[in-house]
Amino acid sequence: MLYTAHEMQRSWLASMGAIAQSTSEWLLNPANPMSYIGTSPVMARALEVFAHAAAPRGKPPFGLNATIVDGASVAVSEDIVLRKPFGQLKHFNRAVSGRKDPRVLIIAPMSGHYATLLRGTVERLLPDHEVYITDWRDAKQVPVSDGHFDLNDYVDYIIEFAQHVGPGSHMLAVCQPAVPAYAALAYMSGQKDPATPLTLTMMGGPVDTRKAPTSVDDLATQRPFAWFEQNVIATVPNGYPGAGRKVYPGFLQLAGFMSMNLANHMNSHWEMFKHLVAGDEDSADATKAFYEEYRSVCDMTAEFYLQTIDVVFQRQAIAKGEFVHRGVLINPAAIDRTALLAIEGERDDISGLGQTKAALDLATSLADDKKQYFMAEGAGHYGIFNGRKWRETIAPVVERFIRTHDPAHLTPLPEKIVVPAHIEPAPVPGIEVA
């Protein structure tokens, strides 16, 4: 019933939004005499803001068609190099020859948003790296006949993707996947897998949620496991390939994140309205660009979501060394070769300070010179991997770390700032994008 009710509301809002958009355009049309009446532009802009908020959204494109390599613009194509039922491995293929840059596998979150949330992360690394990314599928688009997908399957996918990228590569996990990536690394290290990455960079991940718990951690721990089973799991309705599949809907995840900073989001839309009325289209478009991505959400399988609640948040099983993967106890002490970098944001209100850093302490067999920690001053959760702080402050740390621990790429990169070609998302107070 929950999912069906949401679909009815979404259809209604989409219709009302379309009417609002057409009315807005009519009120602003110079051929319309009413467009010269003082209140018409204000009404038109208010309708435009409503239409933007009510518009249905699907999976956004990466849109990274070119990058700068050695000062020259080169074409970039997106190649799917490995397909799985619940995700695919995507390679951003640069039209260059004769370069052997470090191969970096980015593990994107499966937390309600698409991998395109890391567009800025990919864009910043493209000039000097061979970039791969996990492109997870929307669970409502996966037929029930394709089976289930839980946290252990997620770990399996990471391992298979790493094996496909090959030995001598590097791994970077942003937010939620820091935990399964860490588990996959410990498993591969214990198995002496030749594809074990040279480095693992974890950014704002809940490795040990006992450290500086946030409101997200409190929500996951203050309610019994049965509450999540009974209250946030829905069934995909007819009309989708995954009809009948049990999921944690993306719209619930979005509602949760929006409610954390509701006043800030309302103020952001108010500012967008004022920019439109004032004719400042660039500022309004920047805010729109942020929300186009932020509101593009996808579903997670129920078994993955519930196992994550249980293993990561309620039992902290990986941090305690109690997580079992395919019959093997995951022991962080097995990590003895892969260099680890933990990055946290000073103002991160999703993964608190110390939660990611805990991964360094758990790897007791790893030499200290292979462990590095970086705290990004003034950065919120999204600012760790997107925006100016990521491009100018955090990315150089990641690049130097990768080259320091890669025998084939020991030459440091020159200091530089990569200016993105797309519209820079506007900073939203409390969201900390830039």
Sequence and secondary structure as in RCSB ss.txt:
>XXXX:A:sequence
MLYTAHEMQRSWLASMGAIAQSTSEWLLNPANPMSYIGTSPVMARALEVFAHAAAPRGKPPFGLNATIVDGASVA
VSEDIVLRKPFGQLKHFNRAVSGRKDPRVLIIAPMSGHYATLLRGTVERLLPDHEVYITDWRDAKQVPVSDGHFD
LNDYVDYIIEFAQHVGPGSHMLAVCQPAVPAYAALAYMSGQKDPATPLTLTMMGGPVDTRKAPTSVDDLATQRPF
AWFEQNVIATVPNGYPGAGRKVYPGFLQLAGFMSMNLANHMNSHWEMFKHLVAGDEDSADATKAFYEEYRSVCDM
TAEFYLQTIDVVFQRQAIAKGEFVHRGVLINPAAIDRTALLAIEGERDDISGLGQTKAALDLATSLADDKKQYFM
AEGAGHYGIFNGRKWRETIAPVVERFIRTHDPAHLTPLPEKIVVPAHIEPAPVPGIEVA
>XXXX:A:secstr
 HHHHHHHHHHHHHHHHHHHHHHHHHHH TTSGGGGSTTHHHHHHHHHHHHHHH           EEEETTEEEE
EEEEEEEEETTEEEEEEEES  S    EEEEE   SSB GGGGHHHHHHHGGGSEEEEEEE  GGGS GGG    
HHHHHHHHHHHHHHH TT EEEEESTTHHHHHHHHHHHHHTT TT  SEEEEES  S TTSS  HHHHHHHHS H
HHHHHHS EE  TTSTTTT EEE HHHHHHHHHHHTHHHHHHHHHHHHHHHHHT HHHHHHHHHHHHHHT B  E
EHHHHHHHIIIIIIS TTTTT  EETTEE  GGG  SSEEEEEEETT SSS TTTTTHHHHH TTS GGGEEEEE
ETT  TGGGTSSHHIIIIIHHHHHHHHHHT TT  S         SS      TTT   
